[in-house]
Amino acid sequence: MAGEWFSVHCFQDSATTTPLRWYVNFEYPYRRRPGFGIDTMDLALDLVITPDLTGHHWKDTEEYGKLRRLGVVDEYAGREIERARGRGIGMLDDRARPFAGGRPTWAPDPSWPLPTLPPGADEAATSATAYRP
């Protein structure tokens, strides 16, 4: 979901691919760094959903609150996260993608090679700036 303040993951048992839980991770939207790389930052808040999509609970709300109080998550980001929380719950309630159809069936082609990073990609970024679209 380009430009979203969250990503959705389905954790599965590696042997059977049986879903173990769904996980909505709230984070800054991914954006390309000049040259190479992608920047984002986890914002602590998570929504954990049962495998059958019938139950959920919020995780790390106290930690997220602390990030808000300290200003790590500023007013702009806080408003975006509140909107994203509503979108995430709405998608779950409506069984909209990616929750439509239940169990995910996509898997990468086993013949695909593992990706490699370009030289210097493991070096720390030289500057950090607040996220703005």
VOBA-1610 file (N, C-alpha, C; in pm, whole numbers, padded with zeros to 5 digits, always signed):
BEGIN
Met+00084-00117+00000Met+00000+00000+00000Met+00089+00123+00000Ala+00111+00177-00115Ala+00199+00293-00128Ala+00143+00411-00051Gly+00228+00478+00024Gly+00188+00596+00096Gly+00110+00571+00223Glu+00091+00448+00260Glu+00016+00415+00381Glu+00104+00427+00504Trp+00041+00452+00615Trp+00109+00464+00744Trp+00106+00331+00819Phe+00083+00222+00746Phe+00087+00089+00806Phe+00114-00014+00699Ser+00159-00130+00743Ser+00173-00245+00654Ser+00105-00363+00720Val+00055-00455+00638Val-00019-00571+00689Val+00062-00696+00658His+00073-00783+00759His+00151-00906+00745His+00067-01024+00795Cys+00082-01136+00732Cys+00020-01259+00780Cys+00134-01355+00815Phe+00148-01384+00943Phe+00251-01477+00988Phe+00195-01618+00977Gln+00274-01707+00915Gln+00229-01843+00890Gln+00328-01943+00946Asp+00278-02060+00978Asp+00363-02171+01017Asp+00447-02209+00895Ser+00579-02215+00910Ser+00666-02239+00795Ser+00647-02376+00733Ala+00604-02473+00810Ala+00588-02608+00756Ala+00454-02628+00687Thr+00349-02569+00743Thr+00215-02595+00691Thr+00151-02475+00621Thr+00210-02358+00633Thr+00157-02229+00587Thr+00023-02193+00652Thr-00010-02260+00761Thr-00130-02225+00836Thr-00109-02088+00900Pro-00204-01996+00881Pro-00189-01865+00943Pro-00181-01874+01096Leu-00088-01800+01154Leu-00074-01795+01299Leu-00138-01667+01355Arg-00124-01558+01281Arg-00185-01430+01318Arg-00163-01331+01204Trp-00247-01231+01202Trp-00229-01116+01114Trp-00173-01005+01200Tyr-00095-00918+01138Tyr-00025-00814+01212Tyr-00028-00686+01130Val-00082-00579+01186Val-00082-00449+01120Val+00020-00363+01193Asn+00126-00327+01124Asn+00237-00251+01181Asn+00225-00105+01138Phe+00216-00015+01235Phe+00204+00128+01205Phe+00344+00187+01196Glu+00367+00260+01087Glu+00502+00306+01053Glu+00492+00425+00959Tyr+00602+00499+00947Tyr+00606+00603+00845Tyr+00597+00537+00709Pro+00529+00601+00612Pro+00524+00545+00477Pro+00666+00527+00420Tyr+00683+00423+00344Tyr+00812+00399+00281Tyr+00840+00509+00179Arg+00964+00556+00174Arg+01004+00653+00072Arg+01148+00623+00031Arg+01173+00644-00097Arg+01307+00620-00150Arg+01404+00724-00099Arg+01522+00679-00062Arg+01632+00768-00026Arg+01706+00800-00155Pro+01751+00925-00173Pro+01827+00959-00295Pro+01947+00864-00310Gly+01967+00817-00430Gly+02076+00723-00456Gly+02025+00580-00448Phe+02009+00531-00328Phe+01954+00397-00309Phe+01901+00387-00168Gly+01817+00293-00146Gly+01763+00269-00014Gly+01620+00316+00001Ile+01560+00271+00108Ile+01422+00306+00141Ile+01420+00342+00288Asp+01357+00454+00321Asp+01346+00497+00460Asp+01204+00473+00511Thr+01195+00434+00636Thr+01071+00424+00711Thr+01110+00420+00858Met+01013+00420+00945Met+01041+00405+01088Met+00919+00344+01155Asp+00942+00242+01233Asp+00835+00179+01309Asp+00786+00277+01414Leu+00656+00287+01433Leu+00598+00381+01529Leu+00541+00311+01652Ala+00585+00189+01678Ala+00556+00111+01798Ala+00416+00051+01799Leu+00316+00121+01752Leu+00178+00075+01760Leu+00152-00039+01662Asp+00082-00141+01709Asp+00051-00256+01626Asp-00090-00304+01654Leu-00152-00365+01555Leu-00281-00430+01569Leu-00258-00578+01541Val-00286-00662+01638Val-00268-00807+01624Val-00405-00869+01605Ile-00419-00950+01500Ile-00549-01005+01460Ile-00541-01157+01459Thr-00646-01222+01507Thr-00650-01368+01510Thr-00648-01423+01367Pro-00601-01548+01350Pro-00590-01606+01215Pro-00722-01607+01138Asp-00834-01625+01210Asp-00964-01630+01143Asp-01030-01492+01130Leu-00959-01387+01168Leu-01003-01248+01156Leu-01118-01210+01248Thr-01149-01292+01347Thr-01265-01264+01433Thr-01230-01185+01559Gly-01103-01172+01591Gly-01064-01098+01710Gly-00936-01020+01686His-00918-00916+01767His-00795-00836+01755His-00769-00763+01886His-00644-00719+01900His-00608-00632+02013His-00495-00539+01971Trp-00491-00424+02037Trp-00384-00327+02011Trp-00264-00365+02095Lys-00147-00348+02038Lys-00020-00383+02104Lys+00068-00258+02111Asp+00137-00242+02221Asp+00235-00134+02241Asp+00174+00005+02241Thr+00051+00019+02291Thr-00013+00151+02297Thr+00060+00243+02395Glu+00112+00188+02504Glu+00185+00272+02601Glu+00314+00325+02539Glu+00384+00239+02466Glu+00507+00282+02401Glu+00478+00390+02296Tyr+00370+00373+02220Tyr+00331+00473+02121Tyr+00297+00605+02192Gly+00224+00598+02302Gly+00193+00718+02379Gly+00317+00791+02425Lys+00417+00716+02465Lys+00543+00777+02509Lys+00612+00847+02391Leu+00611+00785+02273Leu+00669+00849+02155Leu+00595+00979+02122Arg+00463+00980+02144Arg+00385+01103+02123Arg+00426+01210+02224Arg+00431+01172+02352Arg+00465+01269+02456Arg+00604+01328+02437Leu+00698+01247+02389Leu+00836+01293+02369Leu+00853+01371+02239Gly+00751+01372+02157Gly+00760+01445+02030Gly+00826+01368+01918Val+00859+01241+01941Val+00916+01158+01835Val+00811+01140+01725Val+00687+01124+01767Val+00573+01123+01675Val+00506+01259+01694Asp+00525+01349+01598Asp+00472+01485+01611Asp+00322+01489+01579Glu+00265+01610+01585Glu+00120+01625+01563Glu+00077+01577+01424Tyr+00155+01612+01323Tyr+00122+01568+01187Tyr+00117+01415+01180Ala+00223+01350+01225Ala+00227+01204+01220Ala+00118+01143+01307Gly+00092+01204+01422Gly-00014+01154+01511Gly-00150+01154+01443Arg-00181+01263+01372Arg-00308+01268+01299Arg-00314+01161+01190Glu-00203+01143+01119Glu-00199+01041+01013Glu-00216+00901+01071Ile-00155+00876+01185Ile-00169+00744+01248Ile-00313+00721+01293Glu-00378+00824+01348Glu-00519+00807+01388Glu-00605+00773+01267Arg-00580+00839+01154Arg-00654+00805+01031Arg-00623+00661+00988Ala-00497+00624+00996Ala-00455+00489+00956Ala-00517+00383+01046Arg-00528+00413+01175Arg-00593+00317+01266Arg-00736+00290+01219Gly-00805+00396+01183Gly-00942+00380+01134Gly-00948+00302+01004Arg-00855+00330+00913Arg-00852+00256+00786Arg-00823+00109+00809Gly-00727+00079+00896Gly-00692-00060+00924Gly-00809-00138+00982Ile-00876-00080+01082Ile-00993-00146+01142Ile-01105-00157+01039Gly-01124-00053+00957Gly-01227-00058+00854Gly-01203-00169+00754Met-01078-00186+00712Met-01044-00294+00619Met-01074-00430+00681Leu-01042-00444+00809Leu-01070-00571+00878Leu-01220-00593+00889Asp-01294-00493+00936Asp-01439-00507+00951Asp-01508-00537+00819Asp-01461-00475+00711Asp-01522-00494+00579Asp-01467-00616+00505Arg-01368-00682+00565Arg-01297-00794+00500Arg-01246-00751+00363Ala-01197-00627+00357Ala-01139-00574+00234Ala-00995-00623+00223Arg-00938-00613+00105Arg-00799-00653+00086Arg-00712-00586+00190Pro-00621-00653+00248Pro-00575-00789+00222Pro-00649-00896+00302Phe-00755-00856+00373Phe-00828-00951+00456Phe-00936-01025+00379Ala-00961-00988+00256Ala-01062-01055+00173Ala-01015-01195+00138Gly-01103-01289+00145Gly-01070-01424+00101Gly-00995-01508+00203Gly-00970-01456+00322Gly-00906-01537+00425Gly-00759-01562+00402Arg-00721-01686+00408Arg-00582-01728+00404Arg-00509-01685+00277Pro-00393-01618+00290Pro-00317-01579+00171Pro-00260-01702+00101Thr-00252-01694-00030Thr-00201-01809-00106Thr-00075-01777-00185Trp-00037-01649-00192Trp+00081-01613-00270Trp+00208-01659-00200Ala+00304-01705-00277Ala+00438-01739-00227Ala+00537-01706-00338Pro+00659-01664-00302Pro+00757-01634-00406Pro+00797-01761-00480Asp+00834-01745-00605Asp+00882-01857-00686Asp+01013-01906-00625Pro+01025-02033-00590Pro+01148-02083-00528Pro+01272-02068-00616Ser+01255-02048-00746Ser+01371-02034-00834Ser+01427-01891-00834Trp+01354-01796-00773Trp+01403-01659-00770Trp+01530-01651-00686Pro+01630-01576-00735Pro+01753-01561-00655Pro+01728-01467-00538Leu+01811-01481-00434Leu+01802-01388-00323Leu+01850-01252-00368Pro+01783-01145-00326Pro+01828-01012-00367Pro+01958-00974-00300Thr+02033-00887-00364Thr+02158-00837-00305Thr+02151-00685-00299Leu+02222-00628-00204Leu+02226-00483-00188Leu+02347-00427-00262Pro+02335-00304-00311Pro+02450-00243-00378Pro+02559-00209-00277Pro+02682-00188-00323Pro+02790-00151-00232Pro+02754-00026-00151Gly+02784-00029-00023Gly+02759+00085+00065Gly+02619+00090+00124Ala+02532-00002+00085Ala+02395+00001+00134Ala+02385-00027+00283Asp+02486-00090+00340Asp+02481-00122+00483Asp+02534-00008+00570Glu+02576+00103+00508Glu+02624+00218+00584Glu+02506+00297+00637Ala+02522+00356+00752Ala+02415+00434+00814Ala+02384+00557+00730Ala+02258+00598+00731Ala+02219+00720+00662Ala+02291+00838+00727Thr+02323+00937+00648Thr+02399+01051+00702Thr+02310+01153+00770Ser+02180+01154+00743Ser+02094+01248+00810Ser+01954+01190+00822Ala+01884+01235+00923Ala+01746+01192+00942Ala+01659+01316+00944Thr+01547+01310+00874Thr+01455+01422+00872Thr+01315+01371+00902Ala+01232+01459+00954Ala+01094+01421+00981Ala+01025+01387+00850Tyr+00932+01294+00857Tyr+00861+01254+00736Tyr+00762+01362+00698Arg+00764+01400+00573Arg+00664+01489+00513Arg+00640+01440+00373Pro+00511+01433+00332Pro+00481+01386+00196Pro+00533+01483+00091
//
